[in-house]
Amino acid sequence: MSRGSEIFISILLLIVFLLPMALISVYLICVFRKKFLFVDERFGLNNTRINLFKFRTMWIEKNLQKSAVTEINDKRIIPFGKFLRKHRLDELPQILNVLSSNIALVGPRPEQI
């Protein structure tokens, strides 16, 4: 897929999902205050480090190690977060990653650090 078509499709997706993203953001801002986005550092093309954006679905725990694995019935996941994960709505902010050329619209997911 060419870069021009990725930009076009990403802008179209952003327009279509703008209202749901805004509503999700407002709800998560009420729950988490300012940190409603989860920013995960990943390896992109040629092992460059990129920040991957997702909606936050878990409580923020200060004593938790970064490599902690999420379990199926993890108690850290907020109830609305379960809904977001089930319907993959937590990944909508990745449209911004596609627009900024950090990831491709179609292809493998960036590796976790």
Biopython code that builds the backbone (N, CA, C, O; Angstrom):
import numpy as np
from Bio.PDB.StructureBuilder import StructureBuilder

atoms = [
    (1, "MET", "N", (0.847, -1.168, 0.000)),
    (1, "MET", "CA", (0.000, 0.000, 0.000)),
    (1, "MET", "C", (0.895, 1.233, 0.000)),
    (1, "MET", "O", (1.846, 1.316, 0.777)),
    (2, "SER", "N", (0.594, 2.181, -0.863)),
    (2, "SER", "CA", (1.442, 3.367, -0.968)),
    (2, "SER", "C", (1.189, 4.321, 0.198)),
    (2, "SER", "O", (0.143, 4.267, 0.844)),
    (3, "ARG", "N", (2.153, 5.184, 0.451)),
    (3, "ARG", "CA", (2.059, 6.130, 1.556)),
    (3, "ARG", "C", (0.884, 7.089, 1.355)),
    (3, "ARG", "O", (0.203, 7.449, 2.316)),
    (4, "GLY", "N", (0.648, 7.499, 0.120)),
    (4, "GLY", "CA", (-0.472, 8.404, -0.171)),
    (4, "GLY", "C", (-1.818, 7.782, 0.155)),
    (4, "GLY", "O", (-2.699, 8.442, 0.708)),
    (5, "SER", "N", (-1.975, 6.502, -0.193)),
    (5, "SER", "CA", (-3.241, 5.837, 0.116)),
    (5, "SER", "C", (-3.392, 5.600, 1.618)),
    (5, "SER", "O", (-4.509, 5.638, 2.134)),
    (6, "GLU", "N", (-2.285, 5.354, 2.331)),
    (6, "GLU", "CA", (-2.353, 5.210, 3.785)),
    (6, "GLU", "C", (-2.802, 6.503, 4.443)),
    (6, "GLU", "O", (-3.614, 6.480, 5.368)),
    (7, "ILE", "N", (-2.283, 7.623, 3.976)),
    (7, "ILE", "CA", (-2.684, 8.920, 4.521)),
    (7, "ILE", "C", (-4.166, 9.174, 4.247)),
    (7, "ILE", "O", (-4.902, 9.599, 5.138)),
    (8, "PHE", "N", (-4.598, 8.914, 3.019)),
    (8, "PHE", "CA", (-6.008, 9.121, 2.652)),
    (8, "PHE", "C", (-6.924, 8.263, 3.507)),
    (8, "PHE", "O", (-7.904, 8.767, 4.057)),
    (9, "ILE", "N", (-6.625, 6.982, 3.628)),
    (9, "ILE", "CA", (-7.458, 6.065, 4.416)),
    (9, "ILE", "C", (-7.419, 6.445, 5.894)),
    (9, "ILE", "O", (-8.442, 6.370, 6.575)),
    (10, "SER", "N", (-6.268, 6.845, 6.391)),
    (10, "SER", "CA", (-6.151, 7.238, 7.799)),
    (10, "SER", "C", (-6.977, 8.479, 8.099)),
    (10, "SER", "O", (-7.631, 8.550, 9.140)),
    (11, "ILE", "N", (-6.955, 9.451, 7.206)),
    (11, "ILE", "CA", (-7.768, 10.659, 7.403)),
    (11, "ILE", "C", (-9.250, 10.310, 7.356)),
    (11, "ILE", "O", (-10.042, 10.827, 8.144)),
    (12, "LEU", "N", (-9.617, 9.440, 6.440)),
    (12, "LEU", "CA", (-11.004, 8.995, 6.351)),
    (12, "LEU", "C", (-11.427, 8.274, 7.637)),
    (12, "LEU", "O", (-12.509, 8.531, 8.165)),
    (13, "LEU", "N", (-10.576, 7.374, 8.139)),
    (13, "LEU", "CA", (-10.867, 6.671, 9.384)),
    (13, "LEU", "C", (-10.941, 7.629, 10.565)),
    (13, "LEU", "O", (-11.774, 7.459, 11.456)),
    (14, "LEU", "N", (-10.081, 8.625, 10.572)),
    (14, "LEU", "CA", (-10.088, 9.612, 11.649)),
    (14, "LEU", "C", (-11.397, 10.402, 11.652)),
    (14, "LEU", "O", (-11.952, 10.683, 12.715)),
    (15, "ILE", "N", (-11.885, 10.758, 10.473)),
    (15, "ILE", "CA", (-13.154, 11.473, 10.379)),
    (15, "ILE", "C", (-14.304, 10.581, 10.852)),
    (15, "ILE", "O", (-15.169, 11.029, 11.604)),
    (16, "VAL", "N", (-14.312, 9.323, 10.412)),
    (16, "VAL", "CA", (-15.385, 8.399, 10.787)),
    (16, "VAL", "C", (-15.392, 8.141, 12.292)),
    (16, "VAL", "O", (-16.455, 8.104, 12.912)),
    (17, "PHE", "N", (-14.209, 7.962, 12.881)),
    (17, "PHE", "CA", (-14.125, 7.594, 14.297)),
    (17, "PHE", "C", (-13.866, 8.782, 15.224)),
    (17, "PHE", "O", (-13.583, 8.588, 16.406)),
    (18, "LEU", "N", (-13.960, 9.999, 14.708)),
    (18, "LEU", "CA", (-13.671, 11.171, 15.533)),
    (18, "LEU", "C", (-14.640, 11.297, 16.711)),
    (18, "LEU", "O", (-14.207, 11.546, 17.835)),
    (19, "LEU", "N", (-15.919, 11.132, 16.475)),
    (19, "LEU", "CA", (-16.898, 11.246, 17.562)),
    (19, "LEU", "C", (-16.715, 10.141, 18.607)),
    (19, "LEU", "O", (-16.660, 10.446, 19.799)),
    (20, "PRO", "N", (-16.617, 8.854, 18.199)),
    (20, "PRO", "CA", (-16.372, 7.827, 19.228)),
    (20, "PRO", "C", (-15.069, 8.052, 19.989)),
    (20, "PRO", "O", (-15.016, 7.827, 21.198)),
    (21, "MET", "N", (-14.017, 8.494, 19.298)),
    (21, "MET", "CA", (-12.746, 8.754, 19.973)),
    (21, "MET", "C", (-12.881, 9.904, 20.962)),
    (21, "MET", "O", (-12.297, 9.866, 22.045)),
    (22, "ALA", "N", (-13.645, 10.922, 20.596)),
    (22, "ALA", "CA", (-13.847, 12.058, 21.494)),
    (22, "ALA", "C", (-14.634, 11.632, 22.731)),
    (22, "ALA", "O", (-14.298, 12.030, 23.847)),
    (23, "LEU", "N", (-15.675, 10.829, 22.542)),
    (23, "LEU", "CA", (-16.482, 10.368, 23.676)),
    (23, "LEU", "C", (-15.669, 9.468, 24.609)),
    (23, "LEU", "O", (-15.746, 9.594, 25.831)),
    (24, "ILE", "N", (-14.897, 8.570, 24.022)),
    (24, "ILE", "CA", (-14.034, 7.691, 24.826)),
    (24, "ILE", "C", (-13.018, 8.529, 25.591)),
    (24, "ILE", "O", (-12.766, 8.278, 26.769)),
    (25, "SER", "N", (-12.432, 9.525, 24.925)),
    (25, "SER", "CA", (-11.434, 10.388, 25.561)),
    (25, "SER", "C", (-12.028, 11.147, 26.743)),
    (25, "SER", "O", (-11.402, 11.236, 27.799)),
    (26, "VAL", "N", (-13.228, 11.693, 26.572)),
    (26, "VAL", "CA", (-13.867, 12.447, 27.656)),
    (26, "VAL", "C", (-14.113, 11.538, 28.859)),
    (26, "VAL", "O", (-13.856, 11.923, 30.000)),
    (27, "TYR", "N", (-14.611, 10.332, 28.595)),
    (27, "TYR", "CA", (-14.853, 9.401, 29.694)),
    (27, "TYR", "C", (-13.546, 9.051, 30.409)),
    (27, "TYR", "O", (-13.479, 9.079, 31.638)),
    (28, "LEU", "N", (-12.517, 8.726, 29.642)),
    (28, "LEU", "CA", (-11.245, 8.334, 30.244)),
    (28, "LEU", "C", (-10.561, 9.504, 30.955)),
    (28, "LEU", "O", (-9.856, 9.292, 31.942)),
    (29, "ILE", "N", (-10.756, 10.729, 30.472)),
    (29, "ILE", "CA", (-10.218, 11.898, 31.170)),
    (29, "ILE", "C", (-10.891, 12.032, 32.539)),
    (29, "ILE", "O", (-10.243, 12.389, 33.523)),
    (30, "CYS", "N", (-12.187, 11.747, 32.593)),
    (30, "CYS", "CA", (-12.900, 11.793, 33.877)),
    (30, "CYS", "C", (-12.368, 10.735, 34.837)),
    (30, "CYS", "O", (-12.308, 10.971, 36.043)),
    (31, "VAL", "N", (-11.987, 9.584, 34.321)),
    (31, "VAL", "CA", (-11.497, 8.490, 35.164)),
    (31, "VAL", "C", (-10.033, 8.690, 35.539)),
    (31, "VAL", "O", (-9.674, 8.570, 36.710)),
    (32, "PHE", "N", (-9.181, 8.995, 34.555)),
    (32, "PHE", "CA", (-7.734, 9.027, 34.761)),
    (32, "PHE", "C", (-7.132, 10.428, 34.851)),
    (32, "PHE", "O", (-5.918, 10.560, 35.004)),
    (33, "ARG", "N", (-7.930, 11.447, 34.762)),
    (33, "ARG", "CA", (-7.471, 12.830, 34.701)),
    (33, "ARG", "C", (-6.766, 13.063, 33.356)),
    (33, "ARG", "O", (-7.388, 12.915, 32.304)),
    (34, "LYS", "N", (-5.513, 13.416, 33.378)),
    (34, "LYS", "CA", (-4.826, 13.782, 32.139)),
    (34, "LYS", "C", (-4.254, 12.588, 31.380)),
    (34, "LYS", "O", (-4.059, 12.676, 30.168)),
    (35, "LYS", "N", (-3.985, 11.490, 32.050)),
    (35, "LYS", "CA", (-3.300, 10.366, 31.404)),
    (35, "LYS", "C", (-4.294, 9.352, 30.841)),
    (35, "LYS", "O", (-4.356, 8.213, 31.304)),
    (36, "PHE", "N", (-5.072, 9.772, 29.838)),
    (36, "PHE", "CA", (-6.062, 8.883, 29.249)),
    (36, "PHE", "C", (-5.495, 8.076, 28.088)),
    (36, "PHE", "O", (-6.127, 7.125, 27.628)),
    (37, "LEU", "N", (-4.316, 8.444, 27.614)),
    (37, "LEU", "CA", (-3.646, 7.678, 26.564)),
    (37, "LEU", "C", (-2.518, 6.862, 27.171)),
    (37, "LEU", "O", (-1.786, 7.329, 28.044)),
    (38, "PHE", "N", (-2.397, 5.643, 26.694)),
    (38, "PHE", "CA", (-1.284, 4.786, 27.076)),
    (38, "PHE", "C", (-0.262, 4.898, 25.960)),
    (38, "PHE", "O", (-0.578, 4.639, 24.799)),
    (39, "VAL", "N", (0.935, 5.274, 26.294)),
    (39, "VAL", "CA", (2.007, 5.419, 25.306)),
    (39, "VAL", "C", (3.009, 4.309, 25.567)),
    (39, "VAL", "O", (3.626, 4.250, 26.631)),
    (40, "ASP", "N", (3.164, 3.433, 24.591)),
    (40, "ASP", "CA", (4.062, 2.294, 24.722)),
    (40, "ASP", "C", (5.221, 2.462, 23.746)),
    (40, "ASP", "O", (5.013, 2.674, 22.551)),
    (41, "GLU", "N", (6.425, 2.365, 24.259)),
    (41, "GLU", "CA", (7.601, 2.489, 23.395)),
    (41, "GLU", "C", (7.842, 1.153, 22.705)),
    (41, "GLU", "O", (7.919, 0.111, 23.356)),
    (42, "ARG", "N", (7.961, 1.192, 21.386)),
    (42, "ARG", "CA", (8.146, -0.027, 20.587)),
    (42, "ARG", "C", (9.288, 0.171, 19.597)),
    (42, "ARG", "O", (9.773, 1.282, 19.385)),
    (43, "PHE", "N", (9.701, -0.947, 18.996)),
    (43, "PHE", "CA", (10.676, -0.896, 17.919)),
    (43, "PHE", "C", (9.935, -0.839, 16.592)),
    (43, "PHE", "O", (9.088, -1.687, 16.309)),
    (44, "GLY", "N", (10.254, 0.156, 15.785)),
    (44, "GLY", "CA", (9.659, 0.295, 14.474)),
    (44, "GLY", "C", (10.605, -0.204, 13.394)),
    (44, "GLY", "O", (11.460, -1.053, 13.645)),
    (45, "LEU", "N", (10.445, 0.326, 12.202)),
    (45, "LEU", "CA", (11.270, -0.046, 11.066)),
    (45, "LEU", "C", (12.730, 0.299, 11.355)),
    (45, "LEU", "O", (13.025, 1.371, 11.885)),
    (46, "ASN", "N", (13.625, -0.592, 11.014)),
    (46, "ASN", "CA", (15.074, -0.439, 11.236)),
    (46, "ASN", "C", (15.417, -0.232, 12.712)),
    (46, "ASN", "O", (16.365, 0.478, 13.046)),
    (47, "ASN", "N", (14.639, -0.857, 13.582)),
    (47, "ASN", "CA", (14.844, -0.799, 15.037)),
    (47, "ASN", "C", (14.830, 0.615, 15.607)),
    (47, "ASN", "O", (15.472, 0.880, 16.623)),
    (48, "THR", "N", (14.105, 1.521, 14.963)),
    (48, "THR", "CA", (13.930, 2.850, 15.537)),
    (48, "THR", "C", (12.861, 2.773, 16.622)),
    (48, "THR", "O", (11.905, 2.005, 16.509)),
    (49, "ARG", "N", (13.026, 3.556, 17.653)),
    (49, "ARG", "CA", (12.055, 3.566, 18.747)),
    (49, "ARG", "C", (10.908, 4.506, 18.396)),
    (49, "ARG", "O", (11.122, 5.650, 17.995)),
    (50, "ILE", "N", (9.687, 3.999, 18.557)),
    (50, "ILE", "CA", (8.504, 4.812, 18.296)),
    (50, "ILE", "C", (7.576, 4.723, 19.504)),
    (50, "ILE", "O", (7.656, 3.780, 20.291)),
    (51, "ASN", "N", (6.702, 5.705, 19.640)),
    (51, "ASN", "CA", (5.686, 5.681, 20.677)),
    (51, "ASN", "C", (4.361, 5.271, 20.053)),
    (51, "ASN", "O", (3.865, 5.934, 19.143)),
    (52, "LEU", "N", (3.797, 4.188, 20.539)),
    (52, "LEU", "CA", (2.535, 3.674, 20.037)),
    (52, "LEU", "C", (1.430, 4.132, 20.988)),
    (52, "LEU", "O", (1.523, 3.919, 22.196)),
    (53, "PHE", "N", (0.387, 4.759, 20.445)),
    (53, "PHE", "CA", (-0.694, 5.311, 21.263)),
    (53, "PHE", "C", (-1.882, 4.359, 21.335)),
    (53, "PHE", "O", (-2.279, 3.759, 20.336)),
    (54, "LYS", "N", (-2.444, 4.233, 22.545)),
    (54, "LYS", "CA", (-3.661, 3.465, 22.765)),
    (54, "LYS", "C", (-4.453, 4.164, 23.859)),
    (54, "LYS", "O", (-3.892, 4.929, 24.644)),
    (55, "PHE", "N", (-5.759, 3.903, 23.913)),
    (55, "PHE", "CA", (-6.526, 4.402, 25.039)),
    (55, "PHE", "C", (-6.166, 3.585, 26.271)),
    (55, "PHE", "O", (-5.996, 2.369, 26.185)),
    (56, "ARG", "N", (-6.051, 4.244, 27.408)),
    (56, "ARG", "CA", (-5.708, 3.567, 28.661)),
    (56, "ARG", "C", (-6.905, 2.735, 29.112)),
    (56, "ARG", "O", (-8.027, 3.236, 29.173)),
    (57, "THR", "N", (-6.663, 1.467, 29.428)),
    (57, "THR", "CA", (-7.730, 0.569, 29.860)),
    (57, "THR", "C", (-7.463, -0.019, 31.238)),
    (57, "THR", "O", (-8.276, -0.786, 31.756)),
    (58, "MET", "N", (-6.337, 0.333, 31.831)),
    (58, "MET", "CA", (-5.964, -0.232, 33.126)),
    (58, "MET", "C", (-5.641, 0.888, 34.112)),
    (58, "MET", "O", (-5.223, 1.979, 33.724)),
    (59, "TRP", "N", (-5.842, 0.595, 35.385)),
    (59, "TRP", "CA", (-5.441, 1.522, 36.429)),
    (59, "TRP", "C", (-3.929, 1.694, 36.393)),
    (59, "TRP", "O", (-3.197, 0.762, 36.061)),
    (60, "ILE", "N", (-3.473, 2.876, 36.731)),
    (60, "ILE", "CA", (-2.050, 3.174, 36.747)),
    (60, "ILE", "C", (-1.489, 2.734, 38.093)),
    (60, "ILE", "O", (-1.909, 3.229, 39.140)),
    (61, "GLU", "N", (-0.541, 1.806, 38.062)),
    (61, "GLU", "CA", (0.095, 1.334, 39.291)),
    (61, "GLU", "C", (1.553, 1.730, 39.259)),
    (61, "GLU", "O", (2.285, 1.380, 38.333)),
    (62, "LYS", "N", (1.969, 2.459, 40.270)),
    (62, "LYS", "CA", (3.333, 2.986, 40.293)),
    (62, "LYS", "C", (4.373, 1.912, 40.572)),
    (62, "LYS", "O", (5.504, 2.017, 40.097)),
    (63, "ASN", "N", (4.020, 0.889, 41.324)),
    (63, "ASN", "CA", (4.992, -0.132, 41.722)),
    (63, "ASN", "C", (5.056, -1.296, 40.736)),
    (63, "ASN", "O", (5.755, -2.278, 40.985)),
    (64, "LEU", "N", (4.343, -1.199, 39.635)),
    (64, "LEU", "CA", (4.288, -2.287, 38.677)),
    (64, "LEU", "C", (5.476, -2.216, 37.723)),
    (64, "LEU", "O", (5.823, -1.146, 37.222)),
    (65, "GLN", "N", (6.093, -3.369, 37.479)),
    (65, "GLN", "CA", (7.193, -3.413, 36.524)),
    (65, "GLN", "C", (6.641, -3.272, 35.115)),
    (65, "GLN", "O", (5.511, -3.677, 34.841)),
    (66, "LYS", "N", (7.431, -2.703, 34.228)),
    (66, "LYS", "CA", (6.984, -2.471, 32.863)),
    (66, "LYS", "C", (6.681, -3.775, 32.121)),
    (66, "LYS", "O", (5.822, -3.798, 31.240)),
    (67, "SER", "N", (7.364, -4.837, 32.463)),
    (67, "SER", "CA", (7.194, -6.093, 31.740)),
    (67, "SER", "C", (6.049, -6.939, 32.283)),
    (67, "SER", "O", (5.909, -8.096, 31.885)),
    (68, "ALA", "N", (5.227, -6.400, 33.180)),
    (68, "ALA", "CA", (4.117, -7.167, 33.737)),
    (68, "ALA", "C", (3.131, -7.535, 32.633)),
    (68, "ALA", "O", (2.722, -6.686, 31.841)),
    (69, "VAL", "N", (2.761, -8.796, 32.592)),
    (69, "VAL", "CA", (1.865, -9.307, 31.559)),
    (69, "VAL", "C", (0.421, -9.171, 32.027)),
    (69, "VAL", "O", (0.114, -9.419, 33.193)),
    (70, "THR", "N", (-0.452, -8.782, 31.123)),
    (70, "THR", "CA", (-1.866, -8.678, 31.435)),
    (70, "THR", "C", (-2.495, -10.058, 31.341)),
    (70, "THR", "O", (-2.317, -10.770, 30.352)),
    (71, "GLU", "N", (-3.234, -10.426, 32.383)),
    (71, "GLU", "CA", (-3.911, -11.716, 32.408)),
    (71, "GLU", "C", (-5.345, -11.546, 31.908)),
    (71, "GLU", "O", (-5.818, -10.424, 31.721)),
    (72, "ILE", "N", (-6.031, -12.670, 31.693)),
    (72, "ILE", "CA", (-7.391, -12.625, 31.140)),
    (72, "ILE", "C", (-8.343, -11.842, 32.042)),
    (72, "ILE", "O", (-9.021, -10.929, 31.570)),
    (73, "ASN", "N", (-8.404, -12.176, 33.304)),
    (73, "ASN", "CA", (-9.283, -11.477, 34.245)),
    (73, "ASN", "C", (-8.467, -10.584, 35.169)),
    (73, "ASN", "O", (-8.628, -10.631, 36.388)),
    (74, "ASP", "N", (-7.600, -9.778, 34.593)),
    (74, "ASP", "CA", (-6.710, -8.912, 35.361)),
    (74, "ASP", "C", (-7.530, -7.870, 36.120)),
    (74, "ASP", "O", (-8.389, -7.210, 35.536)),
    (75, "LYS", "N", (-7.269, -7.723, 37.407)),
    (75, "LYS", "CA", (-8.014, -6.795, 38.251)),
    (75, "LYS", "C", (-7.674, -5.337, 37.969)),
    (75, "LYS", "O", (-8.396, -4.435, 38.394)),
    (76, "ARG", "N", (-6.582, -5.105, 37.254)),
    (76, "ARG", "CA", (-6.187, -3.729, 36.939)),
    (76, "ARG", "C", (-7.010, -3.126, 35.809)),
    (76, "ARG", "O", (-7.023, -1.906, 35.650)),
    (77, "ILE", "N", (-7.699, -3.952, 35.017)),
    (77, "ILE", "CA", (-8.487, -3.460, 33.881)),
    (77, "ILE", "C", (-9.785, -2.850, 34.402)),
    (77, "ILE", "O", (-10.517, -3.490, 35.157)),
    (78, "ILE", "N", (-10.069, -1.611, 33.998)),
    (78, "ILE", "CA", (-11.305, -0.962, 34.414)),
    (78, "ILE", "C", (-12.472, -1.598, 33.651)),
    (78, "ILE", "O", (-12.256, -2.148, 32.571)),
    (79, "PRO", "N", (-13.695, -1.539, 34.176)),
    (79, "PRO", "CA", (-14.837, -2.160, 33.477)),
    (79, "PRO", "C", (-15.022, -1.656, 32.044)),
    (79, "PRO", "O", (-15.258, -2.448, 31.132)),
    (80, "PHE", "N", (-14.916, -0.348, 31.847)),
    (80, "PHE", "CA", (-15.039, 0.198, 30.491)),
    (80, "PHE", "C", (-13.864, -0.245, 29.620)),
    (80, "PHE", "O", (-13.994, -0.371, 28.402)),
    (81, "GLY", "N", (-12.730, -0.476, 30.252)),
    (81, "GLY", "CA", (-11.554, -0.958, 29.528)),
    (81, "GLY", "C", (-11.783, -2.340, 28.932)),
    (81, "GLY", "O", (-11.286, -2.640, 27.846)),
    (82, "LYS", "N", (-12.533, -3.183, 29.637)),
    (82, "LYS", "CA", (-12.871, -4.509, 29.102)),
    (82, "LYS", "C", (-13.671, -4.378, 27.817)),
    (82, "LYS", "O", (-13.444, -5.110, 26.854)),
    (83, "PHE", "N", (-14.611, -3.436, 27.811)),
    (83, "PHE", "CA", (-15.416, -3.179, 26.615)),
    (83, "PHE", "C", (-14.529, -2.679, 25.470)),
    (83, "PHE", "O", (-14.639, -3.147, 24.337)),
    (84, "LEU", "N", (-13.650, -1.721, 25.783)),
    (84, "LEU", "CA", (-12.761, -1.182, 24.755)),
    (84, "LEU", "C", (-11.871, -2.260, 24.159)),
    (84, "LEU", "O", (-11.674, -2.306, 22.945)),
    (85, "ARG", "N", (-11.334, -3.126, 25.008)),
    (85, "ARG", "CA", (-10.453, -4.194, 24.521)),
    (85, "ARG", "C", (-11.215, -5.222, 23.707)),
    (85, "ARG", "O", (-10.734, -5.688, 22.674)),
    (86, "LYS", "N", (-12.402, -5.574, 24.172)),
    (86, "LYS", "CA", (-13.199, -6.586, 23.471)),
    (86, "LYS", "C", (-13.502, -6.151, 22.040)),
    (86, "LYS", "O", (-13.453, -6.963, 21.116)),
    (87, "HIS", "N", (-13.814, -4.873, 21.862)),
    (87, "HIS", "CA", (-14.171, -4.346, 20.547)),
    (87, "HIS", "C", (-13.006, -3.654, 19.846)),
    (87, "HIS", "O", (-13.194, -3.030, 18.802)),
    (88, "ARG", "N", (-11.807, -3.759, 20.411)),
    (88, "ARG", "CA", (-10.570, -3.200, 19.855)),
    (88, "ARG", "C", (-10.622, -1.680, 19.687)),
    (88, "ARG", "O", (-9.898, -1.120, 18.864)),
    (89, "LEU", "N", (-11.468, -1.022, 20.457)),
    (89, "LEU", "CA", (-11.564, 0.436, 20.391)),
    (89, "LEU", "C", (-10.392, 1.106, 21.079)),
    (89, "LEU", "O", (-10.124, 2.283, 20.835)),
    (90, "ASP", "N", (-9.688, 0.382, 21.932)),
    (90, "ASP", "CA", (-8.521, 0.952, 22.608)),
    (90, "ASP", "C", (-7.398, 1.252, 21.625)),
    (90, "ASP", "O", (-6.471, 1.991, 21.956)),
    (91, "GLU", "N", (-7.464, 0.696, 20.435)),
    (91, "GLU", "CA", (-6.405, 0.875, 19.445)),
    (91, "GLU", "C", (-6.702, 1.979, 18.433)),
    (91, "GLU", "O", (-5.900, 2.205, 17.527)),
    (92, "LEU", "N", (-7.827, 2.667, 18.565)),
    (92, "LEU", "CA", (-8.160, 3.744, 17.626)),
    (92, "LEU", "C", (-7.111, 4.852, 17.552)),
    (92, "LEU", "O", (-6.872, 5.367, 16.460)),
    (93, "PRO", "N", (-6.471, 5.246, 18.656)),
    (93, "PRO", "CA", (-5.456, 6.301, 18.536)),
    (93, "PRO", "C", (-4.261, 5.935, 17.652)),
    (93, "PRO", "O", (-3.457, 6.802, 17.310)),
    (94, "GLN", "N", (-4.143, 4.676, 17.288)),
    (94, "GLN", "CA", (-3.041, 4.282, 16.409)),
    (94, "GLN", "C", (-3.200, 4.860, 15.010)),
    (94, "GLN", "O", (-2.260, 4.837, 14.215)),
    (95, "ILE", "N", (-4.389, 5.379, 14.705)),
    (95, "ILE", "CA", (-4.570, 6.103, 13.443)),
    (95, "ILE", "C", (-3.586, 7.269, 13.383)),
    (95, "ILE", "O", (-3.061, 7.600, 12.320)),
    (96, "LEU", "N", (-3.347, 7.886, 14.538)),
    (96, "LEU", "CA", (-2.383, 8.992, 14.602)),
    (96, "LEU", "C", (-0.965, 8.507, 14.321)),
    (96, "LEU", "O", (-0.161, 9.230, 13.732)),
    (97, "ASN", "N", (-0.659, 7.274, 14.746)),
    (97, "ASN", "CA", (0.650, 6.701, 14.437)),
    (97, "ASN", "C", (0.822, 6.480, 12.936)),
    (97, "ASN", "O", (1.911, 6.675, 12.397)),
    (98, "VAL", "N", (-0.249, 6.077, 12.268)),
    (98, "VAL", "CA", (-0.183, 5.869, 10.821)),
    (98, "VAL", "C", (0.014, 7.210, 10.121)),
    (98, "VAL", "O", (0.808, 7.315, 9.187)),
    (99, "LEU", "N", (-0.711, 8.237, 10.575)),
    (99, "LEU", "CA", (-0.565, 9.561, 9.960)),
    (99, "LEU", "C", (0.834, 10.132, 10.138)),
    (99, "LEU", "O", (1.327, 10.852, 9.270)),
    (100, "SER", "N", (1.476, 9.813, 11.257)),
    (100, "SER", "CA", (2.826, 10.345, 11.497)),
    (100, "SER", "C", (3.923, 9.436, 10.941)),
    (100, "SER", "O", (5.101, 9.645, 11.228)),
    (101, "SER", "N", (3.548, 8.440, 10.158)),
    (101, "SER", "CA", (4.483, 7.513, 9.494)),
    (101, "SER", "C", (5.244, 6.608, 10.461)),
    (101, "SER", "O", (6.266, 6.034, 10.085)),
    (102, "ASN", "N", (4.770, 6.472, 11.692)),
    (102, "ASN", "CA", (5.441, 5.568, 12.630)),
    (102, "ASN", "C", (5.135, 4.103, 12.342)),
    (102, "ASN", "O", (5.995, 3.237, 12.502)),
    (103, "ILE", "N", (3.901, 3.833, 11.916)),
    (103, "ILE", "CA", (3.512, 2.466, 11.583)),
    (103, "ILE", "C", (2.735, 2.490, 10.281)),
    (103, "ILE", "O", (2.244, 3.533, 9.850)),
    (104, "ALA", "N", (2.632, 1.316, 9.659)),
    (104, "ALA", "CA", (1.865, 1.186, 8.427)),
    (104, "ALA", "C", (0.446, 0.748, 8.765)),
    (104, "ALA", "O", (0.201, 0.145, 9.810)),
    (105, "LEU", "N", (-0.481, 1.059, 7.869)),
    (105, "LEU", "CA", (-1.867, 0.677, 8.081)),
    (105, "LEU", "C", (-2.031, -0.837, 8.021)),
    (105, "LEU", "O", (-2.806, -1.416, 8.782)),
    (106, "VAL", "N", (-1.300, -1.469, 7.119)),
    (106, "VAL", "CA", (-1.328, -2.922, 6.977)),
    (106, "VAL", "C", (0.092, -3.442, 7.147)),
    (106, "VAL", "O", (1.028, -2.947, 6.519)),
    (107, "GLY", "N", (0.235, -4.427, 7.986)),
    (107, "GLY", "CA", (1.561, -4.995, 8.190)),
    (107, "GLY", "C", (1.739, -5.472, 9.599)),
    (107, "GLY", "O", (0.802, -5.430, 10.396)),
    (108, "PRO", "N", (2.925, -5.924, 9.920)),
    (108, "PRO", "CA", (3.166, -6.449, 11.271)),
    (108, "PRO", "C", (3.143, -5.343, 12.311)),
    (108, "PRO", "O", (3.457, -4.188, 12.024)),
    (109, "ARG", "N", (2.761, -5.722, 13.535)),
    (109, "ARG", "CA", (2.759, -4.772, 14.642)),
    (109, "ARG", "C", (4.193, -4.538, 15.101)),
    (109, "ARG", "O", (5.021, -5.447, 15.040)),
    (110, "PRO", "N", (4.488, -3.341, 15.552)),
    (110, "PRO", "CA", (5.830, -3.063, 16.069)),
    (110, "PRO", "C", (6.128, -3.941, 17.290)),
    (110, "PRO", "O", (5.244, -4.199, 18.107)),
    (111, "GLU", "N", (7.362, -4.388, 17.404)),
    (111, "GLU", "CA", (7.772, -5.250, 18.510)),
    (111, "GLU", "C", (7.857, -4.481, 19.806)),
    (111, "GLU", "O", (8.264, -3.319, 19.821)),
    (112, "GLN", "N", (7.472, -5.126, 20.900)),
    (112, "GLN", "CA", (7.595, -4.502, 22.210)),
    (112, "GLN", "C", (9.052, -4.479, 22.652)),
    (112, "GLN", "O", (9.837, -5.369, 22.326)),
    (113, "ILE", "N", (9.386, -3.443, 23.397)),
    (113, "ILE", "CA", (10.751, -3.305, 23.904)),
    (113, "ILE", "C", (10.871, -4.087, 25.177)),
    (113, "ILE", "O", (11.940, -4.116, 25.786)),
]
sb = StructureBuilder()
sb.init_structure("model")
sb.init_model(0)
sb.init_chain("A")
sb.init_seg("    ")
for serial, (resi, resn, name, xyz) in enumerate(atoms, 1):
    if name == "N":
        sb.init_residue(resn, " ", resi, " ")
    sb.init_atom(name, np.array(xyz, "f"), 0.0, 1.0, " ", f" {name:<3s}", serial, name[0])
structure = sb.get_structure()
